[in-house]
């Protein structure tokens, strides 16, 4: 692992501990909210374990902060989003597309090519997710459904439903994800239709 990345990930632990104490949340309450075990949360805070993307996302939601804030990305007044990629140990990369804390958070995921026989590790957490595939083929396991989404296709679901994302053997996949808290959904509006007599 790159030394700078290792330093960045190692610094996340103390930041997680500080956020939890500032919000006066117990490890048990945080575990219930995020679906991450108390022992794993304790190891993350102590710096004994590097966080994964699947752990950072629910933690960012629980604390109402962006991933940038968890990894201490420098603030900027420039309206353009600083696309600082966050590499994960499984080879995937996440690019945060929003900076504001709370509300719906937008991310771009880049997953490396996978294996079609990969056994999915289904997870659940509070929230609502909307995904849109940009390139490649996304495998989405949602409860009992094993789906493949092509470029231009989207899916929307309650994240309390067991779910898993992955690429297929066809190659890497890039997709956008809008993630909100429970009951908070991304609303996509279409242009109104013109009546024939207009």
NUMI-457066 format. One record per residue: y, z, x of N, C-alpha, C in turn; residue in one letter; residue number from 0. Coordinates in steps of 0.1 Angstrom, whole numbers. Atoms other than C-alpha are relative to their C-alpha. Example, Ala and Ser with C-alpha at 12.3 -4.5 7.8 and 13.67 -1.06 7.14 Angstrom:
BEGIN
(node (-12,0,9),(-45,78,123),(12,0,9),A,0) (node (-11,0,-9),(-11,71,137),(11,8,-8),S,1) 
***
This chain:
BEGIN
(node (-12,0,8),(0,0,0),(12,0,9),X,0) (node (-12,0,-7),(35,-8,12),(6,14,1),X,1) (node (-5,-14,-3),(52,23,28),(11,3,-10),X,2) (node (-11,-2,9),(83,19,6),(-5,3,-14),X,3) (node (6,-2,13),(62,17,-25),(-7,14,-1),X,4) (node (6,-13,0),(42,47,-15),(10,11,-1),X,5) (node (-11,-10,0),(74,67,-9),(5,1,-14),X,6) (node (-5,0,13),(87,57,-43),(-9,6,-10),X,7) (node (10,-6,10),(55,66,-62),(-1,15,3),X,8) (node (1,-14,-3),(53,99,-43),(12,8,-5),X,9) (node (-12,-7,5),(88,108,-54),(0,2,-15),X,10) (node (0,0,15),(79,103,-91),(-4,14,-5),X,11) (node (5,-13,4),(60,137,-93),(10,10,-2),X,12) (node (-10,-10,2),(89,160,-87),(10,-3,-11),X,13) (node (-9,5,10),(110,139,-110),(-6,3,-14),X,14) (node (7,-3,13),(84,143,-138),(0,15,-3),X,15) (node (-1,-14,1),(83,180,-132),(13,5,-5),X,16) (node (-14,-4,3),(121,183,-134),(3,-4,-15),X,17) (node (-2,4,13),(122,163,-166),(-7,9,-10),X,18) (node (8,-8,10),(95,184,-183),(7,14,-1),X,19) (node (-7,-14,0),(113,217,-173),(13,-1,-7),X,20) (node (-13,1,6),(147,204,-184),(-2,-1,-16),X,21) (node (2,1,15),(132,196,-219),(-9,12,-5),X,22) (node (8,-12,4),(112,229,-219),(-13,-4,-8),X,23) (node (13,5,6),(79,211,-227),(-12,6,9),X,24) (node (12,-4,-7),(45,226,-217),(-8,-11,4),X,25) (node (9,10,-3),(19,206,-200),(-9,-3,-11),X,26) (node (8,2,11),(-3,211,-230),(6,-9,-11),X,27) (node (-7,7,10),(23,198,-254),(2,-15,5),X,28) (node (-2,13,-6),(30,168,-231),(-13,-8,0),X,29) (node (13,7,1),(-7,160,-229),(-3,-5,-14),X,30) (node (2,4,14),(-9,160,-267),(8,-12,-4),X,31) (node (-9,11,3),(21,137,-269),(-3,-13,6),X,32) (node (2,12,-8),(11,112,-242),(-15,-5,0),X,33) (node (14,3,-2),(-27,113,-243),(-5,1,14),X,34) (node (4,-2,-14),(-28,122,-206),(-4,14,1),X,35) (node (5,-13,-1),(-49,152,-197),(10,9,7),X,36) (node (-9,-10,-6),(-31,184,-186),(-3,0,15),X,37) (node (3,0,-15),(-50,183,-152),(6,-12,7),X,38) (node (-5,12,-6),(-39,147,-146),(16,2,1),X,39) (node (-14,-2,0),(-3,156,-155),(4,10,11),X,40) (node (-3,-10,-10),(-4,186,-132),(-1,-6,14),X,41) (node (2,7,-13),(-17,164,-103),(11,-10,2),X,42) (node (-11,10,-1),(10,138,-110),(13,7,4),X,43) (node (-12,-7,-3),(38,164,-109),(-1,6,14),X,44) (node (1,-5,-13),(24,179,-77),(-1,-10,11),X,45) (node (0,11,-10),(23,145,-60),(-14,-2,6),X,46) (node (14,2,-5),(-15,147,-56),(-6,-12,-5),X,47) (node (6,13,6),(-20,115,-76),(12,-9,-3),X,48) (node (-10,9,3),(1,84,-78),(-1,-5,-14),X,49) (node (0,4,14),(11,74,-113),(-4,-15,-2),X,50) (node (3,14,3),(-3,42,-129),(10,-4,-11),X,51) (node (-9,5,11),(16,20,-153),(-4,6,-14),X,52) (node (4,-6,13),(-5,33,-182),(4,14,-2),X,53) (node (-5,-14,1),(7,68,-174),(15,0,0),X,54) (node (-14,0,0),(43,59,-167),(6,-3,-13),X,55) (node (-6,4,13),(49,42,-200),(0,11,-10),X,56) (node (-2,-11,10),(40,71,-223),(8,11,5),X,57) (node (-8,-10,-5),(57,95,-200),(15,-3,-2),X,58) (node (-14,5,2),(89,74,-201),(4,2,-15),X,59) (node (-3,-2,14),(87,74,-239),(1,14,-4),X,60) (node (0,-14,4),(80,111,-242),(13,6,5),X,61) (node (-13,-6,-5),(111,119,-221),(12,-8,-4),X,62) (node (-12,8,5),(133,92,-237),(8,-6,12),X,63) (node (-6,6,-12),(140,76,-203),(-6,-14,3),X,64) (node (6,13,-4),(135,41,-189),(-9,2,12),X,65) (node (9,-1,-12),(109,34,-162),(9,0,13),X,66) (node (-10,0,-12),(139,27,-138),(3,15,3),X,67) (node (-4,-14,-3),(149,64,-142),(-12,8,5),X,68) (node (12,-7,-6),(113,76,-135),(-2,-3,14),X,69) (node (3,4,-14),(111,56,-103),(13,0,8),X,70) (node (-13,-2,-7),(148,63,-94),(6,-13,4),X,71) (node (-7,13,-3),(161,27,-95),(15,3,0),X,72) (node (-14,-3,-1),(198,27,-85),(7,-6,-13),X,73) (node (-8,5,11),(223,24,-114),(9,-12,4),X,74) (node (-10,11,-2),(245,-7,-118),(8,-2,-12),X,75) (node (-9,3,12),(275,-16,-139),(-1,-15,-4),X,76) (node (2,14,3),(265,-53,-138),(-9,-1,-12),X,77) (node (8,1,12),(252,-63,-172),(-13,-7,2),X,78) (node (13,6,-3),(224,-83,-156),(-10,11,3),X,79) (node (11,-10,-3),(191,-64,-155),(-5,-2,14),X,80) (node (5,1,-14),(180,-56,-120),(-15,1,-1),X,81) (node (15,1,2),(144,-68,-122),(-7,5,13),X,82) (node (7,-6,-11),(129,-44,-97),(-15,1,-4),X,83) (node (14,0,5),(92,-50,-100),(-7,14,4),X,84) (node (8,-12,-3),(69,-19,-102),(-14,-4,2),X,85) (node (14,4,-2),(36,-27,-86),(-10,11,-4),X,86) (node (10,-9,4),(5,-10,-99),(-13,-1,9),X,87) (node (11,0,-8),(-27,-1,-81),(-11,-10,-3),X,88) (node (10,10,4),(-47,-26,-101),(4,-14,2),X,89) (node (-5,13,-3),(-26,-55,-89),(10,-5,-10),X,90) (node (-10,5,10),(-5,-58,-120),(14,4,4),X,91) (node (-14,-3,-3),(33,-57,-120),(8,1,-13),X,92) (node (-8,-1,12),(58,-45,-145),(15,-1,4),X,93) (node (-14,2,-2),(94,-55,-148),(8,6,-12),X,94) (node (-8,-6,12),(117,-32,-170),(11,-10,-3),X,95) (node (-11,9,4),(141,-54,-190),(10,8,-8),X,96) (node (-11,-8,7),(161,-25,-206),(3,12,9),X,97) (node (-4,-11,-8),(180,3,-190),(3,12,-8),X,98) (node (-4,-12,8),(191,25,-219),(-11,9,-3),X,99) (node (10,-10,3),(172,57,-225),(-2,0,-16),X,100) (node (3,0,14),(155,60,-259),(-1,-14,-6),X,101) (node (0,13,7),(151,33,-285),(-11,-8,4),X,102) (node (11,9,-4),(129,3,-281),(2,-5,14),X,103) (node (0,4,-14),(121,-5,-245),(-7,-14,2),X,104) (node (6,13,-3),(114,-40,-232),(-5,-1,14),X,105) (node (6,2,-14),(91,-49,-203),(-7,-14,1),X,106) (node (8,11,-3),(76,-79,-187),(-12,4,8),X,107) (node (12,-3,-7),(40,-76,-176),(-5,-12,7),X,108) (node (7,10,-7),(23,-97,-150),(-14,5,5),X,109) (node (13,-5,-3),(-15,-92,-148),(-8,-10,8),X,110) (node (8,9,-8),(-38,-107,-122),(-12,-5,-8),X,111) (node (12,6,7),(-67,-129,-132),(-11,11,-1),X,112) (node (10,-10,3),(-95,-108,-147),(-14,-6,0),X,113) (node (14,4,1),(-132,-110,-154),(-3,1,-15),X,114) (node (3,0,15),(-144,-120,-189),(-9,11,-4),X,115) (node (10,-10,4),(-171,-93,-188),(6,14,3),X,116) (node (-6,-13,-2),(-146,-65,-180),(-2,9,-12),X,117) (node (1,-10,11),(-153,-34,-201),(13,7,-2),X,118) (node (-13,-6,2),(-120,-24,-216),(0,15,-1),X,119) (node (-2,-15,1),(-108,12,-213),(11,2,-10),X,120) (node (-9,-1,11),(-92,17,-247),(8,13,1),X,121) (node (-9,-12,0),(-62,41,-249),(8,0,-13),X,122) (node (-8,-2,12),(-41,55,-277),(12,9,4),X,123) (node (-12,-9,-2),(-6,71,-277),(9,-3,-12),X,124) (node (-10,2,10),(23,75,-301),(9,-12,2),X,125) (node (-9,12,-2),(44,44,-307),(-4,-12,-8),X,126) (node (2,12,7),(46,9,-319),(2,-11,11),X,127) (node (-1,10,-10),(41,-22,-297),(0,-14,-6),X,128) (node (-1,14,4),(50,-59,-300),(-1,-8,13),X,129) (node (2,7,-12),(37,-83,-274),(1,-15,-3),X,130) (node (-2,15,1),(46,-120,-268),(-5,-6,13),X,131) (node (6,6,-12),(26,-142,-243),(9,-11,5),X,132) (node (-8,11,-6),(47,-163,-219),(-8,-10,7),X,133) (node (9,9,-8),(20,-178,-196),(-13,6,1),X,134) (node (13,-5,-2),(-17,-176,-193),(-6,4,-13),X,135) (node (7,-5,12),(-42,-160,-217),(-1,15,1),X,136) (node (0,-14,0),(-39,-124,-227),(-12,4,-9),X,137) (node (11,-6,8),(-70,-105,-239),(5,13,-5),X,138) (node (-4,-12,7),(-61,-78,-264),(-12,5,-8),X,139) (node (10,-7,8),(-87,-54,-276),(7,10,-8),X,140) (node (-7,-9,9),(-74,-36,-306),(-10,5,-10),X,141) (node (10,-5,9),(-98,-13,-323),(-13,-8,1),X,142) (node (12,8,-1),(-128,-34,-332),(2,-15,3),X,143) (node (-3,14,-2),(-110,-67,-326),(2,-3,15),X,144) (node (-2,5,-14),(-113,-86,-293),(6,-13,-1),X,145) (node (-8,12,3),(-85,-112,-294),(4,-6,13),X,146) (node (-6,7,-11),(-72,-138,-270),(13,-6,-5),X,147) (node (-13,5,4),(-35,-147,-272),(5,-10,10),X,148) (node (-5,11,-9),(-21,-180,-258),(15,1,1),X,149) (node (-15,1,0),(15,-188,-248),(6,-3,-13),X,150) (node (-6,2,13),(38,-185,-278),(-5,8,-11),X,151) (node (6,-9,11),(15,-161,-297),(4,14,3),X,152) (node (-5,-13,0),(25,-126,-305),(-10,9,-8),X,153) (node (8,-10,8),(8,-94,-318),(9,13,-1),X,154) (node (-8,-12,3),(23,-62,-333),(-10,10,-5),X,155) (node (10,-11,4),(4,-29,-337),(5,14,2),X,156) (node (-2,-14,-2),(5,8,-340),(-8,5,12),X,157) (node (7,-3,-12),(-4,22,-306),(-9,12,-2),X,158) (node (10,-10,2),(-24,50,-322),(-13,-6,-2),X,159) (node (13,8,1),(-50,23,-327),(-5,-2,15),X,160) (node (5,2,-14),(-72,22,-295),(2,-14,4),X,161) (node (-3,13,-5),(-61,-7,-274),(-1,-2,15),X,162) (node (1,4,-14),(-63,-25,-241),(4,-14,2),X,163) (node (-5,14,-3),(-47,-55,-224),(-7,-4,13),X,164) (node (6,5,-13),(-62,-77,-197),(2,-15,1),X,165) (node (1,15,-2),(-62,-112,-182),(-14,-4,-1),X,166) (node (13,6,0),(-91,-135,-184),(-3,-6,13),X,167) (node (4,7,-12),(-110,-154,-157),(8,-13,2),X,168) (node (-7,13,-1),(-88,-184,-165),(12,1,9),X,169) (node (-11,-2,-9),(-60,-168,-144),(9,11,-4),X,170) (node (-10,-11,3),(-30,-144,-144),(6,-3,-14),X,171) (node (-7,1,13),(-11,-137,-176),(14,7,1),X,172) (node (-13,-6,1),(26,-129,-182),(3,2,-15),X,173) (node (-4,-2,14),(38,-113,-214),(11,10,-1),X,174) (node (-11,-10,3),(67,-94,-229),(-6,10,-9),X,175) (node (5,-10,9),(62,-61,-246),(13,8,-4),X,176) (node (-11,-9,5),(87,-42,-268),(-7,12,-6),X,177) (node (7,-12,4),(76,-6,-272),(10,10,-6),X,178) (node (-9,-10,7),(92,18,-297),(-8,12,-3),X,179) (node (6,-12,4),(85,53,-308),(-7,-2,-14),X,180) (node (8,2,13),(63,59,-339),(10,-3,-11),X,181) (node (-9,4,11),(78,41,-369),(11,-9,4),X,182) (node (-11,9,-4),(103,22,-348),(-6,-13,4),X,183) (node (6,13,-3),(95,-15,-348),(10,-10,4),X,184) (node (-9,11,-3),(110,-46,-334),(0,-10,-12),X,185) (node (-2,9,11),(124,-67,-362),(4,-14,5),X,186) (node (-4,14,-4),(124,-105,-356),(5,-7,-13),X,187) (node (-6,7,12),(147,-124,-379),(0,-15,3),X,188) (node (-1,15,-1),(145,-161,-386),(12,-4,-7),X,189) (node (-12,6,7),(174,-183,-396),(-3,-2,-14),X,190) (node (3,2,15),(178,-185,-434),(-2,-15,-3),X,191) (node (3,13,4),(164,-216,-450),(11,-6,-8),X,192) (node (-10,6,8),(188,-241,-465),(-6,-5,-13),X,193) (node (5,6,12),(183,-250,-501),(2,-15,-1),X,194) (node (-1,14,1),(177,-286,-510),(14,-5,-5),X,195) (node (-13,4,6),(210,-287,-530),(12,3,9),X,196) (node (-11,-3,-9),(231,-275,-501),(4,-11,9),X,197) 
***
